[in-house]
Amino acid sequence: MSFLPSALKSFVRGFSKTSNDALFHYTSGRFLYNEAEQLAVRRVEFNVTALKRVAAQAAGASHCTRITKTHEGSYNKIYLLEFDNSTDLIAKIPTKLIPPFYTTASEVATMDYARTVLDLPVPRVLAWNARADSDANPVGIEYILMENVEGDPLDKRWDQITGKMAKEVMDQVVALEQRFTRFKFSQIGSLYYREDVGEALQSRPLYSTETDVTGGNPDKYRIGPLVDWDVWRGSRAALQVDRGPWPDPLSYIRGSIRVEQEWLRRFAPPYKPPFHQWPNGSPQEHVDLLERLYVLLSNMVPPPEICGPVLWHIDLHGGNIVLDSTDPTYINGIIDWQSVSIRPLYMQATFAKFVVYHGEDVILEPGLVHPKLRVPLEESPQAEHARLELELRNARLQKSYEGMMRRFNPWSHAVHAYPFISSVRTPIERAARTWYEGSDHLRECIFQIVQEWDEIAPGVPLPVQVEQAEWDRHKAKYARREKYDTRVKQLQQDLGLDPDGWVSNERFEDVKALNVKLMAGWDEEAEGGPYPFQDGAPSWFVNS
């Protein structure tokens, strides 16, 4: 959908690939392996002149004076456009990794809903088009034009915000998370404008019958197919399968697993040497393991009070929370609503990422237990004191957040208090990664559930059979796999790699040289598998 006049819709398409290549190409880093494929899926091409004209109209200006690429990742490129009336706005353009139409259409509707119904600080969308190949789209690619949120990303200020100021920021985050639980929806899927889903879905109610819809604008929005990347990733987008909406958690689990099973049957790619002999298991082995997993999960759905479908922004890291530049305790905006979906509460209610403590120097125990350093400060070297004090501060902030959530967001707290939350949530997440990770991890996930079955589902007979010989074979095989995974993780740390082999431009040549040296000294038999960082290796974005 677009709100542009017909004169602009008929603007002739065209662009100069040479002059605009820096806008199109991924320039924010390099990839140590599979680089050609990685760069190809992140490249976008569009009519720059048309985008400037569309944006100028949206901004109420005569013309755009400058376009600058400010950020880019795997899924999007972000551009700042400035105009002759001293205004600016943001253009967000998806890469090839994002499925056509659905993700953009849902993101726009979700941002509108979050801003107008939930009253969250979300930038206003000024113009958009989710149909790249439409004659009504002169830009030639999907785009969203939105307000530019002024301020500083939280992750640039968080370590300097202390005491009461940090609590004020967390207060606002807990309050907005509380608003996510205000309305329970009728189905599991993603949010769209009513006119952007089919007639059958338009006739379904937005909210569950138990929800007070006052102020919820139930006529403007509807629930359509899920836009989670897991069910659209790569060649999965070509599958004619059910992606929702689904009426309940069991249907959601069944649907998600069936997407992966169908992809495995039709598209699972064989890995190139030396990974072709890597013990990943055949596609059918993965299909069978996923079926066993579904049988287990269908008998261990959590209590109804944490199963209601809710909307939730599950990626609240410091880069997606924008603070006011003059008052760092005030949140100016929450950004990046791409792929935000409606799922069961127990799949949604995660800790805001910016408060999660990731260090190893502080002991964090469950419940209302104060964090403490593993080695007391007075027993640590003086040179380490500042770093350790920051570690302790971050751990304490996570505990403060937990306490605030317990007090002000009881539904979210109920999810974290559920004793088997990891047993019901992790397998669903792992199911979509089974070909990428290997069958050993999925089998381990199943066996862990089997071992805990009497506690997870007391009185319910174990619905799958696990022979002792199979368990013994797996334990021996998985011990080798764990050794290999540990070695790979250490190697990744030694090289300073981000996932999928990303390296900053400044470090690339040095890391590449070190990688060649480490590869030459790698003993595949002793290490438990092939050297992981070379062309042809499993890659989350290009061959999984």
C-alpha positions as CSV (number, residue, x, y, z in Angstrom):
1,M,0.0,0.0,0.0
2,S,1.2,3.5,-0.7
3,F,-0.2,7.0,-0.1
4,L,1.4,8.7,-3.1
5,P,-0.3,10.7,-5.8
6,S,-0.7,9.3,-9.3
7,A,1.9,11.7,-10.7
8,L,4.6,10.2,-8.6
9,K,3.4,6.6,-9.2
10,S,4.0,7.0,-12.9
11,F,7.5,8.3,-12.5
12,V,9.9,6.5,-14.8
13,R,12.1,3.9,-13.1
14,G,15.8,4.0,-13.4
15,F,19.0,4.3,-11.5
16,S,22.8,4.6,-12.0
17,K,24.4,1.5,-10.5
18,T,27.8,3.1,-10.6
19,S,27.1,6.4,-8.9
20,N,24.8,4.8,-6.3
21,D,26.8,1.6,-5.6
22,A,27.8,2.7,-2.1
23,L,24.1,3.1,-1.3
24,F,23.3,-0.4,-2.6
25,H,26.3,-2.5,-1.6
26,Y,27.0,-3.8,1.9
27,T,29.9,-1.7,3.1
28,S,29.8,-2.0,6.9
29,G,32.1,-5.0,7.2
30,R,33.5,-8.1,5.6
31,F,32.9,-11.9,5.9
32,L,35.6,-14.4,6.5
33,Y,33.9,-17.1,4.6
34,N,31.1,-17.4,2.0
35,E,31.6,-13.7,1.4
36,A,30.3,-13.5,-2.1
37,E,27.0,-15.0,-1.1
38,Q,26.8,-13.0,2.1
39,L,27.3,-9.7,0.2
40,A,24.8,-10.7,-2.5
41,V,21.9,-11.2,-0.2
42,R,22.6,-7.9,1.5
43,R,22.8,-5.9,-1.7
44,V,19.7,-3.8,-2.7
45,E,19.1,-1.8,-5.9
46,F,16.4,0.9,-6.3
47,N,15.6,4.1,-8.1
48,V,17.3,6.7,-5.9
49,T,15.8,9.6,-7.8
50,A,12.3,8.2,-7.3
51,L,12.9,7.6,-3.6
52,K,14.1,11.2,-3.1
53,R,10.9,12.5,-4.8
54,V,8.6,10.3,-2.8
55,A,10.3,11.2,0.4
56,A,10.3,14.9,-0.4
57,Q,6.5,14.8,-0.9
58,A,6.1,12.8,2.4
59,A,8.2,15.5,4.1
60,G,6.3,18.4,2.6
61,A,9.5,19.6,0.9
62,S,10.3,20.6,-2.7
63,H,13.3,18.3,-3.0
64,C,15.8,16.1,-1.2
65,T,19.2,17.7,-0.7
66,R,21.0,14.7,0.6
67,I,20.7,10.9,1.1
68,T,23.1,9.1,3.4
69,K,23.2,5.4,4.3
70,T,23.5,5.5,8.1
71,H,23.1,1.8,9.2
72,E,22.8,-1.6,7.5
73,G,22.5,-5.1,8.8
74,S,21.5,-8.5,7.4
75,Y,17.8,-7.6,6.9
76,N,17.7,-3.8,6.2
77,K,19.4,-0.7,5.1
78,I,18.6,2.6,6.8
79,Y,19.0,5.9,5.0
80,L,18.7,9.5,6.3
81,L,17.1,11.9,3.8
82,E,17.4,15.6,4.3
83,F,15.3,18.2,2.5
84,D,15.2,21.9,1.5
85,N,12.7,22.7,4.3
86,S,15.2,21.8,7.0
87,T,13.5,18.5,7.8
88,D,14.6,15.0,7.5
89,L,13.2,11.4,7.6
90,I,14.3,7.8,7.6
91,A,14.0,5.4,4.7
92,K,14.1,1.7,5.6
93,I,14.6,-0.7,2.8
94,P,14.7,-4.5,3.3
95,T,17.4,-6.8,1.8
96,K,16.8,-10.0,-0.2
97,L,16.7,-12.0,3.0
98,I,13.2,-10.6,3.8
99,P,10.2,-12.2,2.1
100,P,8.2,-10.0,-0.2
101,F,5.2,-8.0,1.0
102,Y,4.3,-9.6,4.3
103,T,7.2,-8.3,6.5
104,T,6.9,-4.7,5.3
105,A,3.1,-4.7,5.4
106,S,3.0,-6.1,8.9
107,E,5.8,-3.8,10.2
108,V,3.9,-0.7,9.1
109,A,0.6,-1.9,10.7
110,T,2.4,-3.0,13.9
111,M,4.2,0.4,14.3
112,D,0.8,2.2,13.8
113,Y,-0.8,-0.1,16.3
114,A,2.0,0.3,18.9
115,R,1.9,4.1,18.5
116,T,-1.9,4.7,18.4
117,V,-3.4,1.9,20.5
118,L,-0.6,1.0,23.0
119,D,0.6,4.6,23.1
120,L,4.2,3.7,22.8
121,P,7.0,6.1,21.6
122,V,7.1,4.7,18.0
123,P,8.1,6.8,14.9
124,R,5.2,7.7,12.7
125,V,5.2,6.2,9.2
126,L,4.8,8.8,6.5
127,A,4.7,6.7,3.3
128,W,5.3,3.1,2.4
129,N,5.0,0.5,-0.3
130,A,5.2,-3.3,0.2
131,R,5.0,-4.3,-3.4
132,A,8.3,-3.9,-5.2
133,D,7.1,-5.0,-8.6
134,S,4.0,-2.9,-8.7
135,D,3.6,-0.2,-11.4
136,A,2.4,2.0,-8.5
137,N,5.8,1.8,-7.0
138,P,8.3,4.1,-8.8
139,V,11.1,3.2,-6.3
140,G,11.3,-0.4,-7.6
141,I,11.7,-1.9,-4.1
142,E,9.8,-2.1,-0.8
143,Y,10.3,0.8,1.5
144,I,9.1,2.5,4.6
145,L,9.5,6.3,5.2
146,M,9.2,7.3,8.8
147,E,10.0,10.1,11.2
148,N,13.6,10.3,12.4
149,V,13.7,9.7,16.2
150,E,16.2,12.3,17.6
151,G,18.4,11.2,20.5
152,D,21.1,8.7,21.5
153,P,20.9,4.9,21.4
154,L,20.7,3.5,24.9
155,D,23.7,1.3,24.4
156,K,25.9,4.4,24.0
157,R,24.8,5.8,27.3
158,W,23.9,2.8,29.5
159,D,27.2,2.3,31.2
160,Q,27.3,6.0,32.3
161,I,23.7,5.9,33.6
162,T,23.7,5.0,37.3
163,G,21.4,4.7,40.3
164,K,18.1,6.5,40.1
165,M,18.6,7.4,36.4
166,A,18.9,3.8,35.4
167,K,15.9,2.9,37.4
168,E,13.8,5.5,35.6
169,V,14.8,4.0,32.2
170,M,13.9,0.5,33.4
171,D,10.6,1.8,34.8
172,Q,9.6,3.0,31.3
173,V,10.6,-0.3,29.7
174,V,8.7,-2.4,32.2
175,A,5.7,-0.1,31.7
176,L,5.7,-0.5,27.9
177,E,6.1,-4.3,28.3
178,Q,3.1,-4.2,30.6
179,R,1.1,-2.6,27.8
180,F,2.0,-5.6,25.5
181,T,-0.2,-7.8,27.8
182,R,-3.1,-5.4,27.8
183,F,-4.9,-7.1,24.9
184,K,-5.1,-10.8,24.2
185,F,-5.5,-11.6,20.5
186,S,-7.7,-14.2,18.9
187,Q,-5.0,-15.9,17.0
188,I,-1.2,-16.5,16.6
189,G,0.4,-14.7,13.6
190,S,1.3,-11.2,12.7
191,L,-0.6,-7.9,12.6
192,Y,-1.7,-6.2,9.4
193,Y,-4.1,-3.6,8.3
194,R,-7.5,-5.2,7.6
195,E,-7.3,-4.5,3.8
196,D,-3.9,-6.3,3.6
197,V,-5.2,-9.8,4.4
198,G,-7.7,-12.0,2.5
199,E,-11.4,-11.9,2.9
200,A,-11.6,-15.0,5.1
201,L,-9.1,-13.4,7.6
202,Q,-10.9,-10.1,7.5
203,S,-14.0,-11.7,8.9
204,R,-12.2,-13.0,12.0
205,P,-12.1,-10.9,15.2
206,L,-8.9,-9.2,16.2
207,Y,-9.1,-10.0,19.9
208,S,-10.0,-13.0,22.0
209,T,-13.5,-13.0,23.5
210,E,-12.1,-12.5,27.0
211,T,-10.5,-9.2,26.1
212,D,-12.0,-5.8,26.8
213,V,-11.5,-4.2,23.4
214,T,-12.1,-0.6,24.6
215,G,-9.6,1.6,22.9
216,G,-8.2,-1.3,20.9
217,N,-9.4,-0.2,17.5
218,P,-10.6,-3.7,16.6
219,D,-11.8,-2.8,13.1
220,K,-8.6,-1.3,11.7
221,Y,-6.3,-4.3,12.1
222,R,-6.4,-8.1,11.5
223,I,-4.1,-11.1,12.1
224,G,-2.5,-12.7,9.1
225,P,0.5,-15.0,8.3
226,L,3.4,-15.1,10.7
227,V,6.4,-13.1,9.5
228,D,9.0,-14.8,11.7
229,W,12.1,-15.3,9.6
230,D,12.3,-18.9,10.6
231,V,9.2,-19.8,8.5
232,W,10.4,-17.8,5.5
233,R,14.2,-18.2,5.6
234,G,15.8,-18.8,2.2
235,S,14.0,-21.3,0.0
236,R,11.4,-21.8,2.7
237,A,9.7,-18.7,1.2
238,A,8.9,-20.9,-1.9
239,L,6.9,-23.4,0.1
240,Q,3.1,-23.4,-0.2
241,V,2.5,-24.2,3.5
242,D,0.4,-22.9,6.4
243,R,2.1,-20.0,8.1
244,G,-0.9,-19.1,10.2
245,P,-2.7,-17.5,11.7
246,W,-3.3,-20.3,14.1
247,P,-5.9,-20.6,16.9
248,D,-3.8,-22.0,19.7
249,P,-0.2,-22.8,20.8
250,L,-0.5,-26.5,19.6
251,S,-1.5,-25.4,16.1
252,Y,1.4,-22.9,16.1
253,I,3.9,-25.5,17.2
254,R,2.5,-28.0,14.6
255,G,2.6,-25.4,11.8
256,S,6.1,-24.2,12.6
257,I,7.5,-27.7,12.6
258,R,5.7,-28.6,9.4
259,V,7.4,-25.7,7.6
260,E,10.8,-27.1,8.6
261,Q,9.8,-30.7,7.7
262,E,8.6,-29.7,4.3
263,W,11.7,-27.6,3.6
264,L,13.9,-30.6,4.6
265,R,12.1,-32.9,2.3
266,R,12.3,-30.5,-0.7
267,F,15.2,-28.1,-0.3
268,A,17.8,-29.1,2.3
269,P,21.1,-28.5,0.5
270,P,24.0,-30.9,0.8
271,Y,27.0,-29.2,2.2
272,K,30.2,-28.8,0.2
273,P,33.5,-30.6,1.0
274,P,34.9,-30.9,3.6
275,F,31.5,-30.5,5.3
276,H,29.7,-33.0,3.1
277,Q,30.8,-35.8,5.4
278,W,30.1,-33.9,8.6
279,P,27.6,-36.1,10.6
280,N,24.6,-33.8,10.1
281,G,22.2,-36.6,9.4
282,S,20.0,-37.1,6.3
283,P,17.0,-34.8,5.7
284,Q,14.7,-37.7,6.6
285,E,16.5,-38.2,9.9
286,H,15.7,-34.6,10.8
287,V,12.1,-34.9,9.7
288,D,11.7,-37.9,12.0
289,L,13.3,-36.2,14.9
290,L,11.1,-33.2,14.4
291,E,8.0,-35.5,14.5
292,R,9.2,-36.9,17.8
293,L,9.7,-33.5,19.1
294,Y,6.2,-32.4,18.2
295,V,4.7,-35.5,19.9
296,L,6.5,-34.5,23.1
297,L,5.6,-30.8,22.9
298,S,2.0,-31.6,22.2
299,N,1.8,-33.2,25.6
300,M,3.5,-30.4,27.5
301,V,1.8,-27.2,26.6
302,P,2.2,-24.7,29.5
303,P,-0.8,-23.5,31.7
304,P,-3.5,-21.5,29.9
305,E,-2.6,-18.3,31.9
306,I,0.7,-18.0,30.0
307,C,-0.5,-19.2,26.6
308,G,-2.7,-16.2,25.5
309,P,-1.5,-14.6,22.2
310,V,0.2,-11.2,22.7
311,L,2.1,-8.7,20.7
312,W,5.7,-8.2,22.0
313,H,8.9,-6.5,20.9
314,I,11.4,-9.2,21.7
315,D,14.5,-7.3,20.5
316,L,14.8,-4.5,23.1
317,H,18.5,-4.2,23.0
318,G,20.3,-0.9,23.5
319,G,20.4,0.0,19.9
320,N,16.6,-0.1,19.5
321,I,15.9,2.2,22.5
322,V,16.5,5.9,21.8
323,L,17.1,8.2,24.7
324,D,16.6,12.0,24.8
325,S,19.9,13.7,24.2
326,T,19.4,16.2,27.0
327,D,17.5,13.9,29.4
328,P,19.0,10.4,29.2
329,T,16.3,9.1,31.6
330,Y,13.6,9.7,29.0
331,I,12.9,7.3,26.1
332,N,12.2,9.1,22.9
333,G,11.6,6.1,20.7
334,I,11.4,2.4,20.3
335,I,12.6,1.3,16.8
336,D,13.0,-1.8,14.6
337,W,9.5,-3.4,14.6
338,Q,10.3,-5.7,11.8
339,S,9.0,-9.2,12.3
340,V,7.4,-8.3,15.7
341,S,4.6,-10.9,15.9
342,I,1.7,-12.2,18.0
343,R,2.7,-15.4,19.7
344,P,1.8,-17.3,22.9
345,L,2.9,-15.2,26.0
346,Y,5.3,-17.9,27.1
347,M,7.2,-17.5,23.8
348,Q,7.2,-13.7,23.9
349,A,7.9,-12.6,27.5
350,T,11.7,-12.5,27.5
351,F,13.9,-10.1,29.5
352,A,14.7,-6.9,27.7
353,K,18.1,-7.6,26.1
354,F,19.8,-4.4,27.3
355,V,19.4,-5.5,31.0
356,V,20.6,-9.1,30.6
357,Y,23.9,-9.7,32.3
358,H,26.3,-11.6,30.0
359,G,29.5,-11.6,32.1
360,E,31.1,-14.4,34.1
361,D,32.6,-12.5,37.1
362,V,29.3,-12.2,39.0
363,I,27.2,-15.0,40.5
364,L,23.5,-14.5,39.5
365,E,21.2,-16.9,41.4
366,P,17.5,-17.3,40.7
367,G,15.0,-15.4,42.8
368,L,15.5,-12.4,45.0
369,V,19.1,-13.1,45.8
370,H,21.7,-10.2,45.6
371,P,24.4,-10.7,43.0
372,K,27.9,-11.1,44.2
373,L,31.4,-11.2,42.7
374,R,33.0,-14.6,42.3
375,V,36.2,-13.1,43.7
376,P,35.6,-10.3,46.3
377,L,36.8,-6.9,45.1
378,E,39.3,-6.6,47.9
379,E,41.0,-9.9,46.7
380,S,41.2,-8.7,43.1
381,P,44.0,-6.7,41.5
382,Q,43.5,-3.0,41.7
383,A,43.7,-2.6,38.0
384,E,40.5,-4.8,37.7
385,H,38.4,-2.9,40.2
386,A,36.7,-0.5,37.8
387,R,35.8,-3.3,35.4
388,L,34.5,-5.6,38.2
389,E,32.4,-2.8,39.7
390,L,30.8,-2.2,36.3
391,E,30.1,-6.0,36.0
392,L,28.5,-6.0,39.4
393,R,26.5,-2.9,38.6
394,N,25.1,-4.5,35.4
395,A,24.2,-7.7,37.3
396,R,22.4,-5.7,39.9
397,L,20.4,-3.8,37.3
398,Q,19.2,-7.1,35.9
399,K,18.0,-8.1,39.3
400,S,16.3,-4.7,39.7
401,Y,14.6,-5.2,36.4
402,E,13.4,-8.7,37.6
403,G,12.0,-7.2,40.8
404,M,10.2,-4.5,38.9
405,M,8.7,-7.0,36.5
406,R,7.6,-9.2,39.4
407,R,5.8,-6.2,40.9
408,F,4.3,-4.4,37.9
409,N,4.0,-7.1,35.2
410,P,2.8,-10.2,36.8
411,W,1.9,-12.0,33.5
412,S,5.5,-11.7,32.4
413,H,6.8,-12.8,35.8
414,A,4.5,-15.8,35.6
415,V,6.3,-16.9,32.4
416,H,9.8,-16.6,34.0
417,A,8.5,-18.3,37.2
418,Y,7.2,-21.3,35.2
419,P,9.8,-24.0,36.1
420,F,9.9,-25.7,32.6
421,I,10.0,-22.6,30.5
422,S,13.2,-23.5,28.8
423,S,11.9,-27.0,28.1
424,V,8.9,-25.7,26.2
425,R,10.5,-22.6,24.6
426,T,14.0,-23.8,23.5
427,P,12.9,-26.8,21.4
428,I,10.6,-24.6,19.3
429,E,13.4,-22.2,18.6
430,R,15.9,-25.1,17.9
431,A,13.5,-26.9,15.5
432,A,14.1,-24.2,12.9
433,R,17.8,-24.5,13.1
434,T,18.2,-28.3,13.0
435,W,19.8,-28.5,9.5
436,Y,22.2,-25.6,10.3
437,E,23.2,-27.0,13.8
438,G,23.1,-30.7,13.0
439,S,20.9,-33.6,14.1
440,D,22.9,-34.1,17.3
441,H,21.6,-31.0,19.0
442,L,18.0,-31.7,18.1
443,R,18.3,-35.3,19.4
444,E,20.0,-34.0,22.6
445,C,17.0,-31.6,23.1
446,I,14.6,-34.5,22.8
447,F,16.5,-36.7,25.2
448,Q,16.7,-33.9,27.8
449,I,12.9,-33.7,27.7
450,V,12.6,-37.4,28.0
451,Q,14.9,-37.4,31.1
452,E,12.8,-34.8,32.8
453,W,9.4,-36.1,31.6
454,D,8.0,-37.2,35.0
455,E,8.6,-33.6,36.3
456,I,7.4,-31.8,33.2
457,A,4.2,-33.9,32.7
458,P,3.5,-35.8,35.9
459,G,1.0,-38.7,35.3
460,V,1.3,-38.5,31.5
461,P,2.8,-41.6,29.9
462,L,5.9,-40.8,27.9
463,P,4.5,-40.5,24.3
464,V,7.7,-41.5,22.5
465,Q,10.0,-44.5,22.7
466,V,13.8,-44.2,23.4
467,E,15.8,-47.3,23.3
468,Q,18.8,-47.6,25.6
469,A,21.1,-48.4,22.7
470,E,20.0,-45.3,20.9
471,W,20.7,-43.2,24.0
472,D,24.1,-44.8,24.5
473,R,25.1,-44.1,20.9
474,H,23.9,-40.5,21.2
475,K,25.8,-39.8,24.4
476,A,29.1,-41.0,22.8
477,K,28.5,-39.0,19.6
478,Y,27.3,-35.9,21.4
479,A,30.4,-35.8,23.7
480,R,32.5,-35.5,20.6
481,R,30.2,-32.8,19.2
482,E,30.3,-30.8,22.4
483,K,34.1,-30.9,22.3
484,Y,34.1,-29.7,18.7
485,D,31.6,-26.9,19.5
486,T,33.7,-25.7,22.4
487,R,36.7,-25.6,20.2
488,V,34.8,-23.6,17.5
489,K,33.6,-21.2,20.1
490,Q,37.1,-20.6,21.3
491,L,38.4,-20.2,17.8
492,Q,35.7,-17.6,17.1
493,Q,36.8,-15.7,20.2
494,D,40.4,-15.9,19.2
495,L,39.6,-14.4,15.8
496,G,37.2,-11.9,17.1
497,L,34.4,-13.0,14.8
498,D,30.7,-12.1,14.9
499,P,28.2,-14.8,13.8
500,D,28.5,-16.0,10.2
501,G,32.1,-14.8,10.1
502,W,31.5,-11.0,10.1
503,V,34.6,-8.8,10.7
504,S,35.0,-5.1,10.7
505,N,36.6,-3.5,7.6
506,E,39.6,-2.3,9.7
507,R,40.4,-5.8,11.0
508,F,39.6,-7.9,8.0
509,E,43.1,-8.4,6.4
510,D,44.7,-9.2,9.8
511,V,42.0,-11.6,10.7
512,K,42.1,-13.3,7.3
513,A,45.8,-13.8,7.6
514,L,45.4,-15.3,11.1
515,N,42.6,-17.5,9.9
516,V,44.8,-19.0,7.1
517,K,47.5,-19.8,9.7
518,L,45.0,-21.4,12.1
519,M,43.4,-23.4,9.3
520,A,46.8,-24.8,8.3
521,G,47.4,-26.1,11.8
522,W,43.9,-27.6,12.3
523,D,43.7,-31.4,12.8
524,E,40.2,-32.5,11.8
525,E,40.4,-35.8,13.5
526,A,41.7,-34.5,16.8
527,E,39.4,-31.4,16.9
528,G,36.3,-33.5,16.1
529,G,35.3,-31.9,12.7
530,P,36.4,-29.7,9.8
531,Y,37.8,-26.3,10.2
532,P,34.7,-24.1,10.6
533,F,35.6,-20.8,9.0
534,Q,36.1,-21.5,5.3
535,D,34.1,-21.2,2.2
536,G,31.3,-23.8,2.0
537,A,30.8,-23.9,5.8
538,P,27.3,-23.9,7.2
539,S,26.0,-20.3,7.2
540,W,22.8,-19.1,8.9
541,F,22.0,-16.5,6.2
542,V,23.0,-18.2,2.9
543,N,22.7,-22.0,3.1
544,S,20.6,-23.1,6.0
